[in-house]
Amino acid sequence: VTIYNQEKHLFEFKPGPIFAHIILADEINRTTPKTQSSLLEAMNDRQVSVDKTTHLLPGPFMVIATQNPLEYEGTYPLPESQLDRFMMRIRIGYPEREAEKKILLSPSGDLKPQRLAPVLSTDEVMHLQTMVDKIKVDDELVNYILEIVDATRKSDRLRLGVSPRGAMMLYRAAQAFALVEGRTYCIPDDIKKLSIPVFSHRVIQTIEGETEDIETHIQEIVENIEAPL
């Protein structure tokens, strides 16, 4: 925000919470559409504009968001342009039995927070990101990604298929997954495993298609396309 400094008689820029390495937008679909749209520039360009001045965000920069089911009162559906900027959608689901038992037995359902130590420095994270760029993706795998993407666009149960950004995100996610697995190259299974979390929030079903779980439909599309050997 820009704040007026009475001593200096001028407006000064004060960085807000968006100027962090990791942004957690809790229950993002409870915020208004105006607030949601304010994240678009930050997520896409890694910068924010205030009073016609552009301010670069620190690197690395990433946004993690949680959302409530749309049938809850007071929720606003996220615009397609914003959903497309999230690399993945991951369903957390219910806690395991022992974890849920601890929640039940804790006072007021509250667990004492533990002191957490950093796992990686920001420099190490950025180094890993450069390593991801070096992971090899064969041309056959690139075509495999494009075939899956094209199939979502031609599906009669989807009125909106995967965007070019979605294809790029699957490519990037496959590289990152291969690095985590200790490989210098991607394999077809990387694409198969990541298609649902990368694509499920990017496509929109037709009225007829809404009777089917979207993740099931994406899985069917992937299974119907022959993977390269």
C-alpha positions as CSV (number, residue, x, y, z in Angstrom):
1,V,0.0,0.0,0.0
2,T,1.0,3.6,-0.3
3,I,0.9,5.7,2.9
4,Y,1.3,9.4,3.2
5,N,4.4,10.4,5.4
6,Q,3.5,13.6,7.1
7,E,7.1,14.3,8.2
8,K,8.5,14.0,4.6
9,H,5.3,15.3,3.0
10,L,5.2,12.5,0.4
11,F,3.6,9.1,-0.2
12,E,5.7,6.1,0.6
13,F,5.2,2.5,-0.5
14,K,4.9,-0.1,2.2
15,P,5.2,-3.7,1.2
16,G,2.2,-5.8,2.2
17,P,1.8,-9.6,3.0
18,I,2.1,-10.4,-0.7
19,F,5.8,-9.7,-0.5
20,A,6.7,-13.1,0.9
21,H,8.2,-16.3,-0.5
22,I,5.1,-18.4,0.3
23,I,1.6,-17.0,0.4
24,L,-1.1,-19.1,2.0
25,A,-4.5,-17.9,0.9
26,D,-6.8,-19.7,3.3
27,E,-10.4,-20.3,2.1
28,I,-9.7,-18.2,-1.0
29,N,-13.2,-18.7,-2.3
30,R,-14.6,-16.8,0.7
31,T,-12.8,-13.7,-0.5
32,T,-14.6,-11.3,-2.9
33,P,-13.9,-11.5,-6.7
34,K,-12.0,-8.2,-6.4
35,T,-9.6,-9.7,-3.9
36,Q,-9.3,-12.8,-5.9
37,S,-8.4,-10.9,-9.0
38,S,-5.7,-9.0,-7.2
39,L,-3.6,-12.2,-7.0
40,L,-3.6,-12.6,-10.8
41,E,-0.7,-10.2,-11.6
42,A,1.3,-11.6,-8.7
43,M,0.9,-15.2,-9.7
44,N,1.5,-14.7,-13.4
45,D,4.1,-11.9,-13.5
46,R,5.7,-12.2,-10.0
47,Q,5.1,-8.5,-9.5
48,V,2.4,-6.1,-8.3
49,S,1.5,-2.6,-9.6
50,V,0.6,0.1,-7.1
51,D,-0.1,3.7,-8.2
52,K,1.4,3.0,-11.7
53,T,4.6,1.7,-10.2
54,T,5.6,-1.9,-10.6
55,H,7.2,-3.7,-7.7
56,L,8.9,-7.1,-8.2
57,L,8.1,-9.9,-5.7
58,P,10.9,-11.8,-3.9
59,G,12.1,-15.1,-5.4
60,P,11.2,-17.8,-5.0
61,F,7.5,-16.9,-4.9
62,M,4.6,-19.4,-4.7
63,V,0.9,-19.3,-3.7
64,I,-0.9,-22.1,-1.8
65,A,-4.6,-21.8,-1.4
66,T,-7.4,-23.7,0.3
67,Q,-11.0,-23.5,-0.6
68,N,-14.4,-24.7,0.7
69,P,-16.9,-26.7,-1.5
70,L,-18.9,-24.3,-3.6
71,E,-22.2,-25.4,-2.0
72,Y,-21.1,-23.6,1.2
73,E,-22.8,-20.3,1.8
74,G,-20.6,-17.2,1.3
75,T,-18.3,-18.7,-1.3
76,Y,-17.4,-17.2,-4.7
77,P,-16.3,-19.4,-7.6
78,L,-12.7,-18.6,-8.7
79,P,-12.5,-17.2,-12.2
80,E,-11.1,-19.5,-14.9
81,S,-8.1,-17.2,-15.4
82,Q,-7.1,-17.6,-11.7
83,L,-7.7,-21.3,-11.5
84,D,-5.4,-21.7,-14.5
85,R,-2.5,-20.1,-12.7
86,F,-2.4,-22.8,-10.0
87,M,-0.2,-25.6,-11.0
88,M,-2.1,-28.3,-9.2
89,R,-5.2,-29.0,-7.2
90,I,-4.7,-31.6,-4.5
91,R,-7.5,-33.1,-2.4
92,I,-6.5,-33.4,1.2
93,G,-9.4,-35.6,2.3
94,Y,-10.0,-36.8,5.8
95,P,-7.3,-37.3,8.4
96,E,-6.1,-40.8,9.2
97,R,-7.7,-42.6,12.1
98,E,-4.9,-42.0,14.6
99,A,-4.5,-38.4,13.6
100,E,-8.3,-37.8,14.0
101,K,-8.1,-39.5,17.4
102,K,-5.5,-37.0,18.5
103,I,-7.7,-34.1,17.3
104,L,-10.7,-35.5,19.3
105,L,-8.6,-36.0,22.5
106,S,-6.9,-32.6,22.4
107,P,-8.4,-29.7,24.4
108,S,-11.0,-27.8,22.3
109,G,-9.9,-29.8,19.3
110,D,-6.7,-27.8,19.2
111,L,-3.3,-29.4,18.7
112,K,-0.2,-27.6,20.1
113,P,1.8,-26.2,17.3
114,Q,5.3,-27.6,17.1
115,R,8.4,-25.4,16.5
116,L,9.3,-25.9,12.8
117,A,12.8,-25.6,11.5
118,P,13.5,-24.6,7.8
119,V,14.1,-27.5,5.5
120,L,15.6,-25.5,2.7
121,S,16.9,-22.0,2.2
122,T,15.5,-19.8,-0.5
123,D,18.8,-20.1,-2.4
124,E,18.4,-23.9,-2.3
125,V,14.9,-23.8,-3.6
126,M,15.9,-21.6,-6.5
127,H,18.8,-23.9,-7.2
128,L,16.3,-26.8,-7.4
129,Q,14.1,-24.9,-9.8
130,T,17.1,-24.4,-12.1
131,M,17.8,-28.2,-11.8
132,V,14.2,-28.9,-12.9
133,D,14.8,-27.0,-16.2
134,K,17.6,-29.5,-17.0
135,I,15.4,-32.6,-16.7
136,K,15.1,-34.2,-20.2
137,V,11.6,-34.6,-21.8
138,D,11.7,-36.7,-25.0
139,D,9.8,-35.4,-28.0
140,E,7.5,-38.5,-27.8
141,L,6.5,-37.4,-24.3
142,V,5.8,-33.9,-25.4
143,N,3.5,-35.3,-28.1
144,Y,1.9,-37.5,-25.4
145,I,1.1,-34.4,-23.3
146,L,-0.3,-32.7,-26.4
147,E,-2.5,-35.7,-27.3
148,I,-4.0,-35.7,-23.8
149,V,-4.6,-32.0,-23.9
150,D,-6.2,-32.2,-27.3
151,A,-8.5,-35.0,-26.1
152,T,-9.8,-32.8,-23.3
153,R,-10.7,-30.1,-25.8
154,K,-12.6,-32.6,-28.0
155,S,-14.4,-34.4,-25.2
156,D,-18.2,-34.1,-25.5
157,R,-18.4,-34.0,-21.7
158,L,-16.2,-30.9,-21.3
159,R,-17.2,-27.4,-22.5
160,L,-13.7,-26.1,-21.7
161,G,-10.6,-28.2,-22.2
162,V,-7.0,-27.7,-20.9
163,S,-5.4,-24.4,-21.9
164,P,-1.9,-24.0,-23.3
165,R,-0.8,-22.9,-19.8
166,G,-2.2,-26.2,-18.5
167,A,0.0,-28.2,-20.9
168,M,3.0,-26.2,-19.8
169,M,2.2,-26.9,-16.2
170,L,2.0,-30.7,-16.8
171,Y,5.4,-30.5,-18.6
172,R,6.9,-28.6,-15.8
173,A,5.3,-30.8,-13.1
174,A,6.6,-34.0,-14.8
175,Q,10.2,-32.5,-14.8
176,A,9.9,-31.7,-11.1
177,F,8.5,-35.1,-10.2
178,A,11.4,-36.8,-12.1
179,L,13.9,-34.7,-10.2
180,V,12.3,-35.8,-6.9
181,E,12.5,-39.4,-8.0
182,G,16.2,-39.0,-8.6
183,R,16.0,-39.2,-12.4
184,T,17.4,-36.9,-15.1
185,Y,14.6,-37.7,-17.5
186,C,10.8,-38.0,-17.6
187,I,8.9,-41.2,-18.2
188,P,5.2,-41.8,-19.3
189,D,4.2,-42.7,-15.8
190,D,5.1,-39.1,-14.6
191,I,2.6,-37.8,-17.1
192,K,-0.1,-40.3,-16.1
193,K,0.3,-39.7,-12.3
194,L,0.2,-35.9,-12.7
195,S,-2.6,-35.5,-15.3
196,I,-5.4,-35.4,-12.7
197,P,-3.9,-33.0,-10.1
198,V,-2.7,-30.7,-12.9
199,F,-5.8,-30.8,-15.1
200,S,-8.8,-31.4,-12.8
201,H,-9.3,-27.7,-11.8
202,R,-8.7,-26.4,-15.4
203,V,-11.5,-28.1,-17.3
204,I,-15.2,-27.3,-17.1
205,Q,-17.9,-30.0,-17.6
206,T,-21.0,-29.7,-19.8
207,I,-24.3,-30.1,-18.1
208,E,-24.4,-33.7,-19.2
209,G,-20.9,-34.3,-18.0
210,E,-21.6,-33.0,-14.5
211,T,-23.1,-36.4,-13.5
212,E,-19.6,-37.9,-13.7
213,D,-16.6,-37.2,-11.4
214,I,-14.2,-34.9,-13.3
215,E,-11.2,-36.8,-12.1
216,T,-12.7,-40.1,-13.3
217,H,-13.2,-38.6,-16.8
218,I,-9.6,-37.3,-17.0
219,Q,-8.4,-40.7,-16.0
220,E,-10.4,-42.2,-18.8
221,I,-9.0,-39.8,-21.3
222,V,-5.4,-40.6,-20.2
223,E,-6.0,-44.4,-20.3
224,N,-7.5,-44.2,-23.8
225,I,-4.3,-42.6,-25.2
226,E,-1.4,-45.0,-25.9
227,A,1.6,-44.0,-24.0
228,P,5.0,-44.0,-25.7
229,L,7.3,-46.9,-24.8
